[in-house]
């Protein structure tokens, strides 16, 4: 084939440094953005903290929220004493009036213990040999949010030293040591291993040994609450099984979860949804992010120099301008997405999860005129504070299920209905998945039994057989 040159005209999006920075900032959480701005101000002399403006905005925001609180209190003083916002969570918060908002953010920046940091602190006090400590650190840094370890001993050894990995027996021994740190059971590879390690912390007794046997060989029967069969197969009395099961119930199957749990007490919201004069509005939480601005002193100094002078400063000035523009774009994008969410989910804000409407990211992208991937970045690790609790933006998105009248109901609303039906059922005659499907059908929601089972499992609600045995 003879080589030739061809000229083609086309359009292509180029990822310029400015665009890369804007995308990166958009994906950051509020806490990550605070760290990023601190680093930018410390390394770029063309940037400085805008303390005066931040203080003014903070005072203005506090004044607005105070006005909202007074207005809500005046409208519903009788119900104010019944509202317990300290217990408000995304699943259970149901205030008397959705326009009541205490506006308090005092606890949202409290330090939260991190599982990795908690374990590393213990390792520093353990005085392990250097090699053992390196292995322990590799193990701790490989744990998932529940505290489980999915890496095998070979992979962990290579993490420590790829050329001269430590013996796998040593890795296993160090893992067993980590398992006995607080919380006991971390670094386990499966549920049986996790529960067994916790049981072995108790003094040896007949009850403990029986509990270990149940965990090792009869975990399936334990999940089904089949105490009769367990007693028969283990050759013990049902009373002994009950004692052992009671001990197992004191264990934690997810030892790392309490360190990874995120709730409204530790999340810094990016925006607030407040109701004013009968209308829902969205306000950015600017008070939580320090403001930055150009350093006018250096900018004036740079303008007085010739074009050939101050090269490094001119580059830093351009970087500062890009950062400020990217921050402005980030704020506007978060605000646009939050406004669409609040507009579409007003029924949820008024009446709770059962009124959640179906919503997908494509709809929001079309509404604000942006790409769906941009909406995905905005909804990740961004939080909206509402009178019903603080929720990640993604919480408001869910698929739809057809209704009898041709409409649609969101999967979140259906899950809330299933939870309500189960809570109201007769404990002696719990509702099966088929009965739940029929109950939803009577309410106009057409959901198959398999779909009900999937939603029930997502809510961690046991089957009707297991609920009957628990009662």
C-alpha positions as CSV (number, residue, x, y, z in Angstrom):
1,X,0.0,0.0,0.0
2,X,1.4,3.4,-1.0
3,X,1.6,5.9,1.9
4,X,-0.4,9.0,1.5
5,X,-1.4,12.1,3.4
6,X,-5.1,13.0,4.0
7,X,-6.6,16.1,5.5
8,X,-9.7,15.6,7.6
9,X,-11.9,18.1,9.4
10,X,-13.5,17.0,12.7
11,X,-14.4,18.0,16.2
12,X,-12.7,16.5,19.3
13,X,-12.8,17.4,22.9
14,X,-9.3,17.9,24.3
15,X,-8.7,17.5,28.0
16,X,-6.9,20.7,28.7
17,X,-5.3,21.2,32.2
18,X,-8.2,23.6,33.0
19,X,-10.8,20.9,32.1
20,X,-8.9,18.2,34.1
21,X,-8.8,20.5,37.1
22,X,-12.5,21.3,36.9
23,X,-13.4,17.6,36.6
24,X,-11.2,16.7,39.6
25,X,-12.6,19.4,41.8
26,X,-16.2,18.4,40.8
27,X,-15.6,14.8,42.0
28,X,-14.2,15.9,45.4
29,X,-16.2,15.8,48.7
30,X,-16.4,19.0,50.8
31,X,-13.7,17.7,53.2
32,X,-11.4,16.9,50.2
33,X,-12.0,20.3,48.8
34,X,-10.9,21.9,52.0
35,X,-7.6,20.0,51.9
36,X,-7.1,20.9,48.2
37,X,-7.6,24.6,48.9
38,X,-5.3,24.6,51.9
39,X,-2.6,23.0,49.6
40,X,-3.2,25.5,46.8
41,X,-2.9,28.5,49.1
42,X,0.3,27.2,50.7
43,X,2.0,26.5,47.4
44,X,0.7,29.4,45.2
45,X,1.6,32.9,46.4
46,X,-1.0,34.4,44.0
47,X,-3.8,32.9,46.2
48,X,-4.9,34.0,49.7
49,X,-7.7,33.3,52.1
50,X,-10.7,35.5,51.7
51,X,-11.4,35.6,55.5
52,X,-13.5,38.8,55.4
53,X,-15.9,37.5,52.8
54,X,-16.1,34.1,54.3
55,X,-17.0,35.6,57.7
56,X,-19.6,37.9,56.1
57,X,-21.1,35.0,54.2
58,X,-21.1,32.9,57.3
59,X,-22.9,35.6,59.3
60,X,-25.4,36.0,56.5
61,X,-26.0,32.3,56.3
62,X,-26.5,32.0,60.0
63,X,-28.9,35.0,59.9
64,X,-30.9,33.3,57.1
65,X,-31.1,30.0,58.9
66,X,-32.1,31.7,62.2
67,X,-35.0,33.4,60.3
68,X,-36.1,30.1,58.9
69,X,-36.1,28.5,62.3
70,X,-38.1,31.4,63.8
71,X,-40.6,31.1,60.9
72,X,-41.0,27.4,61.3
73,X,-41.4,27.7,65.1
74,X,-44.1,30.3,64.6
75,X,-46.0,28.1,62.2
76,X,-46.0,25.0,64.3
77,X,-45.0,25.7,67.9
78,X,-47.3,22.9,69.2
79,X,-45.4,20.2,67.3
80,X,-41.9,21.6,68.0
81,X,-41.6,19.7,71.3
82,X,-42.3,16.4,69.5
83,X,-39.4,16.8,67.0
84,X,-36.3,14.8,67.9
85,X,-33.7,15.8,65.4
86,X,-30.9,14.1,67.4
87,X,-32.3,10.8,66.3
88,X,-33.0,11.7,62.7
89,X,-31.5,9.3,60.2
90,X,-32.1,8.7,56.5
91,X,-34.2,5.6,57.3
92,X,-36.2,6.7,60.3
93,X,-36.3,10.5,60.5
94,X,-40.0,11.5,60.2
95,X,-40.4,15.0,61.7
96,X,-43.8,16.5,62.4
97,X,-43.4,19.2,59.8
98,X,-40.9,19.1,56.9
99,X,-40.2,22.8,57.0
100,X,-38.8,22.6,60.6
101,X,-35.0,22.8,60.4
102,X,-32.8,23.5,63.3
103,X,-30.0,24.6,61.0
104,X,-27.4,23.2,63.4
105,X,-24.1,22.1,61.8
106,X,-22.1,22.1,65.0
107,X,-21.6,18.3,65.1
108,X,-21.0,17.8,61.4
109,X,-17.3,18.5,61.5
110,X,-16.6,16.3,64.5
111,X,-13.7,13.9,64.1
112,X,-14.7,10.4,63.3
113,X,-12.5,7.4,64.3
114,X,-11.1,5.8,61.2
115,X,-10.6,2.0,61.2
116,X,-7.2,2.1,59.6
117,X,-5.9,4.9,61.9
118,X,-7.3,3.1,64.9
119,X,-5.5,-0.1,64.1
120,X,-2.2,1.7,63.1
121,X,-2.3,3.5,66.5
122,X,-2.4,0.1,68.3
123,X,0.3,-1.3,66.1
124,X,2.6,1.6,67.0
125,X,2.2,0.7,70.6
126,X,2.7,-3.0,70.1
127,X,6.5,-2.9,69.6
128,X,6.5,-5.4,66.8
129,X,9.7,-6.2,64.9
130,X,10.2,-4.1,61.8
131,X,9.3,-6.9,59.4
132,X,6.2,-7.9,61.4
133,X,5.1,-4.3,61.6
134,X,5.5,-3.9,57.8
135,X,3.3,-7.0,57.3
136,X,0.7,-5.7,59.8
137,X,0.5,-2.4,58.1
138,X,0.0,-4.1,54.7
139,X,-2.8,-6.1,56.2
140,X,-4.5,-3.1,57.8
141,X,-4.4,-1.1,54.6
142,X,-6.0,-3.9,52.7
143,X,-9.1,-4.2,54.9
144,X,-12.6,-3.3,53.5
145,X,-15.1,-1.1,55.3
146,X,-16.4,-4.1,57.3
147,X,-12.9,-5.0,58.4
148,X,-12.6,-8.1,56.3
149,X,-9.4,-9.1,54.4
150,X,-9.7,-10.3,50.8
151,X,-6.0,-10.5,49.9
152,X,-4.3,-13.9,50.3
153,X,-1.0,-14.3,52.1
154,X,1.0,-14.4,48.9
155,X,-0.3,-11.0,47.7
156,X,0.3,-9.5,51.2
157,X,3.9,-10.8,51.2
158,X,4.5,-9.2,47.8
159,X,3.1,-5.9,49.1
160,X,5.7,-5.9,51.8
161,X,8.7,-6.7,49.5
162,X,8.2,-7.7,45.9
163,X,11.7,-9.0,45.4
164,X,12.2,-10.7,48.7
165,X,8.7,-11.4,50.1
166,X,8.5,-12.7,53.7
167,X,7.4,-16.2,54.4
168,X,3.7,-16.8,54.1
169,X,3.7,-18.5,57.6
170,X,4.9,-15.3,59.0
171,X,2.2,-13.3,57.2
172,X,-0.4,-15.7,58.6
173,X,1.0,-15.3,62.1
174,X,0.9,-11.5,61.9
175,X,-2.7,-11.7,60.5
176,X,-3.8,-13.7,63.6
177,X,-2.2,-11.0,65.8
178,X,-4.1,-8.2,63.9
179,X,-7.3,-10.2,64.4
180,X,-7.0,-9.8,68.1
181,X,-6.6,-6.0,68.0
182,X,-9.6,-3.8,68.7
183,X,-12.1,-4.4,67.2
184,X,-11.6,-8.1,67.6
185,X,-12.3,-10.0,64.4
186,X,-10.8,-7.6,61.9
187,X,-8.6,-9.0,59.1
188,X,-10.8,-12.2,59.0
189,X,-11.4,-13.6,55.6
190,X,-14.9,-14.9,56.1
191,X,-17.7,-14.8,58.7
192,X,-16.8,-18.1,60.3
193,X,-13.3,-16.9,60.9
194,X,-14.5,-13.5,62.2
195,X,-17.0,-15.0,64.7
196,X,-14.6,-17.7,65.9
197,X,-11.8,-15.3,66.7
198,X,-14.3,-13.2,68.8
199,X,-15.5,-16.4,70.6
200,X,-12.0,-17.5,71.5
201,X,-11.5,-14.2,73.5
202,X,-13.9,-15.6,76.1
203,X,-12.8,-18.0,78.8
204,X,-13.1,-21.6,77.9
205,X,-16.4,-23.1,78.9
206,X,-19.0,-25.6,77.6
207,X,-21.1,-22.8,76.3
208,X,-18.2,-21.2,74.4
209,X,-17.0,-24.5,72.9
210,X,-20.6,-25.2,71.7
211,X,-20.8,-21.7,70.2
212,X,-17.6,-22.3,68.3
213,X,-18.9,-25.7,67.0
214,X,-22.1,-24.0,65.9
215,X,-20.2,-21.3,64.1
216,X,-17.8,-23.7,62.4
217,X,-20.4,-26.3,61.2
218,X,-23.9,-25.1,61.7
219,X,-24.0,-21.5,60.5
220,X,-26.8,-22.2,58.0
221,X,-29.0,-23.7,60.7
222,X,-28.2,-20.8,63.0
223,X,-29.4,-18.4,60.2
224,X,-32.7,-20.3,60.0
225,X,-33.0,-20.4,63.8
226,X,-33.4,-24.2,63.6
227,X,-32.4,-24.9,67.2
228,X,-34.1,-28.3,67.3
229,X,-31.9,-29.7,64.5
230,X,-28.8,-28.1,65.9
231,X,-29.4,-29.7,69.2
232,X,-30.0,-33.1,67.6
233,X,-26.9,-33.0,65.3
234,X,-24.6,-31.7,68.0
235,X,-25.9,-34.1,70.6
236,X,-26.8,-31.5,73.2
237,X,-30.0,-30.1,74.8
238,X,-32.0,-27.3,73.3
239,X,-31.3,-25.2,76.4
240,X,-27.5,-25.6,75.8
241,X,-28.1,-24.5,72.2
242,X,-30.0,-21.4,73.4
243,X,-27.2,-20.5,75.7
244,X,-24.6,-20.8,72.9
245,X,-26.8,-18.9,70.5
246,X,-27.2,-16.1,73.0
247,X,-23.4,-15.9,73.2
248,X,-23.1,-15.7,69.4
249,X,-25.6,-12.9,69.2
250,X,-23.3,-10.7,71.3
251,X,-20.6,-11.0,68.5
252,X,-20.1,-8.4,65.7
253,X,-20.2,-9.9,62.2
254,X,-18.9,-6.6,60.7
255,X,-16.3,-5.4,63.2
256,X,-15.1,-2.5,61.0
257,X,-18.6,-1.2,60.1
258,X,-18.9,1.1,63.2
259,X,-15.8,2.9,62.0
260,X,-17.0,3.3,58.4
261,X,-20.6,4.2,59.1
262,X,-21.6,7.6,57.7
263,X,-24.5,9.5,59.2
264,X,-25.6,13.1,59.4
265,X,-23.6,13.7,62.5
266,X,-20.3,13.3,60.7
267,X,-21.2,14.4,57.1
268,X,-20.6,18.0,56.0
269,X,-23.6,18.8,53.7
270,X,-22.9,20.6,50.5
271,X,-26.3,22.2,50.3
272,X,-29.4,22.8,52.5
273,X,-33.0,22.3,51.4
274,X,-35.3,24.8,53.3
275,X,-38.9,25.7,53.0
276,X,-39.7,29.4,52.9
277,X,-43.1,30.8,52.5
278,X,-44.4,27.5,51.1
279,X,-41.6,27.0,48.6
280,X,-38.6,24.7,48.8
281,X,-35.3,26.4,48.2
282,X,-31.7,25.2,48.0
283,X,-28.8,27.1,49.6
284,X,-25.1,26.1,49.2
285,X,-23.3,25.4,52.4
286,X,-20.5,28.0,51.7
287,X,-19.7,28.4,55.4
288,X,-18.0,24.9,55.5
289,X,-15.6,25.7,52.6
290,X,-12.9,28.4,53.1
291,X,-13.0,31.0,50.4
292,X,-9.9,31.9,48.4
293,X,-9.1,34.9,46.2
294,X,-6.3,36.4,44.2
295,X,-3.5,38.1,46.1
296,X,-4.0,41.7,44.8
297,X,-0.5,42.8,46.1
298,X,1.3,40.3,44.0
299,X,-1.1,40.8,41.1
300,X,-0.4,44.6,41.0
301,X,3.3,43.9,41.3
302,X,3.1,41.5,38.3
303,X,1.2,44.1,36.2
304,X,4.0,46.6,36.8
305,X,6.6,44.2,35.3
306,X,7.3,43.7,31.7
307,X,6.1,40.8,29.7
308,X,9.4,39.1,29.8
309,X,9.7,39.4,33.5
310,X,8.0,37.4,36.3
311,X,7.6,34.3,34.2
312,X,7.0,31.9,37.2
313,X,4.6,34.3,38.9
314,X,2.6,34.7,35.6
315,X,2.2,31.0,35.4
316,X,1.0,30.8,39.0
317,X,-1.4,33.7,38.4
318,X,-2.9,31.7,35.5
319,X,-3.2,28.6,37.7
320,X,-4.9,30.7,40.4
321,X,-7.4,32.1,37.9
322,X,-8.1,28.6,36.6
323,X,-8.7,27.3,40.2
324,X,-11.1,30.2,41.0
325,X,-13.0,29.6,37.8
326,X,-13.2,25.8,38.5
327,X,-14.5,26.5,42.0
328,X,-17.2,28.7,40.7
329,X,-18.2,26.1,38.1
330,X,-18.3,23.5,40.8
331,X,-20.6,25.5,43.0
332,X,-22.9,26.3,40.2
333,X,-23.1,22.7,39.1
334,X,-23.8,21.4,42.6
335,X,-26.5,24.0,43.0
336,X,-28.2,23.1,39.7
337,X,-28.3,19.4,40.5
338,X,-29.5,20.0,44.1
339,X,-32.3,22.3,42.8
340,X,-33.5,19.7,40.3
341,X,-33.5,17.0,43.0
342,X,-35.4,19.2,45.4
343,X,-37.9,20.1,42.7
344,X,-38.5,16.5,41.7
345,X,-38.6,15.1,45.2
346,X,-40.8,17.6,47.0
347,X,-43.2,14.8,47.9
348,X,-40.5,13.0,49.7
349,X,-39.6,16.2,51.6
350,X,-43.3,16.7,52.5
351,X,-44.3,13.1,53.3
352,X,-41.3,10.8,53.6
353,X,-39.7,7.9,51.7
354,X,-43.0,6.4,50.6
355,X,-43.5,9.4,48.4
356,X,-40.1,9.2,46.6
357,X,-40.5,9.7,42.9
358,X,-38.5,7.7,40.3
359,X,-35.5,9.7,39.1
360,X,-32.5,8.8,36.9
361,X,-29.4,10.8,36.2
362,X,-30.3,11.2,32.6
363,X,-33.3,13.3,33.5
364,X,-31.2,15.6,35.6
365,X,-28.5,15.8,32.9
366,X,-31.2,16.9,30.4
367,X,-32.7,19.4,32.8
368,X,-29.4,21.2,33.5
369,X,-28.0,20.8,30.0
370,X,-24.9,18.7,31.1
371,X,-23.5,15.3,30.4
372,X,-24.7,12.4,32.5
373,X,-21.2,11.7,33.6
374,X,-21.0,15.2,35.1
375,X,-24.2,14.5,37.1
376,X,-22.7,11.2,38.3
377,X,-19.6,13.1,39.6
378,X,-21.8,15.7,41.4
379,X,-24.0,13.1,43.1
380,X,-21.0,11.1,44.5
381,X,-20.0,12.1,48.1
382,X,-22.1,15.2,47.9
383,X,-24.8,15.6,50.6
384,X,-28.0,17.5,50.9
385,X,-29.3,18.5,54.4
386,X,-33.1,18.3,54.6
387,X,-35.6,18.5,57.6
388,X,-35.8,14.7,57.2
389,X,-32.1,14.1,57.6
390,X,-28.9,14.4,55.6
391,X,-28.7,12.3,52.4
392,X,-26.1,11.7,49.7
393,X,-27.4,13.1,46.4
394,X,-27.5,9.5,45.0
395,X,-30.1,8.6,47.6
396,X,-32.7,10.5,45.6
397,X,-32.2,8.5,42.4
398,X,-34.0,5.2,41.9
399,X,-35.6,3.1,39.2
400,X,-39.3,2.9,38.6
401,X,-42.0,0.3,38.8
402,X,-45.3,0.5,36.9
403,X,-48.5,1.2,38.8
404,X,-52.1,0.1,38.0
405,X,-53.2,3.4,36.7
406,X,-50.2,3.6,34.2
407,X,-48.0,5.8,36.5
408,X,-44.7,5.0,38.1
409,X,-43.4,4.4,41.6
410,X,-39.8,4.5,42.7
411,X,-38.0,1.5,44.1
412,X,-37.2,3.6,47.2
413,X,-40.8,4.3,47.8
414,X,-41.7,0.6,47.4
415,X,-39.0,-0.4,49.9
416,X,-40.5,2.1,52.4
417,X,-43.9,0.5,51.8
418,X,-42.6,-3.0,52.4
419,X,-40.9,-1.9,55.6
420,X,-44.1,-0.3,56.8
421,X,-46.1,-3.5,56.0
422,X,-43.7,-5.7,57.8
423,X,-43.6,-3.4,60.9
424,X,-47.4,-3.6,61.1
425,X,-47.8,-7.3,60.5
426,X,-49.0,-9.8,63.0
427,X,-45.8,-11.3,64.5
428,X,-47.5,-14.7,64.8
429,X,-48.5,-14.7,61.1
430,X,-45.8,-12.7,59.2
431,X,-46.4,-11.8,55.6
432,X,-44.8,-13.9,52.9
433,X,-43.3,-12.3,49.8
434,X,-46.4,-13.2,47.9
435,X,-48.6,-11.6,50.5
436,X,-46.5,-8.5,50.4
437,X,-46.8,-8.4,46.6
438,X,-50.6,-8.8,46.9
439,X,-50.7,-6.0,49.5
440,X,-48.8,-3.7,47.3
441,X,-51.1,-4.6,44.3
442,X,-54.1,-3.5,46.4
443,X,-52.3,-0.1,46.7
444,X,-51.9,0.1,43.0
445,X,-48.2,-1.0,42.9
446,X,-47.6,-3.9,40.5
447,X,-44.6,-5.7,41.9
448,X,-43.7,-9.4,41.3
449,X,-42.9,-11.7,44.2
450,X,-39.3,-11.9,43.1
451,X,-39.0,-8.2,43.1
452,X,-40.5,-8.0,46.6
453,X,-37.9,-10.6,47.7
454,X,-35.1,-8.6,46.2
455,X,-36.3,-5.4,48.0
456,X,-36.8,-7.2,51.2
457,X,-33.3,-8.6,51.2
458,X,-31.9,-5.1,50.3
459,X,-33.7,-3.9,53.5
460,X,-32.1,-6.8,55.5
461,X,-35.6,-8.0,56.5
462,X,-35.6,-11.8,57.1
463,X,-38.0,-14.0,55.3
464,X,-41.5,-14.7,56.8
465,X,-40.3,-18.1,58.1
466,X,-37.3,-16.6,59.9
467,X,-39.4,-13.7,61.3
468,X,-41.8,-16.2,62.7
469,X,-39.0,-18.1,64.5
470,X,-37.6,-14.9,65.9
471,X,-41.0,-13.9,67.4
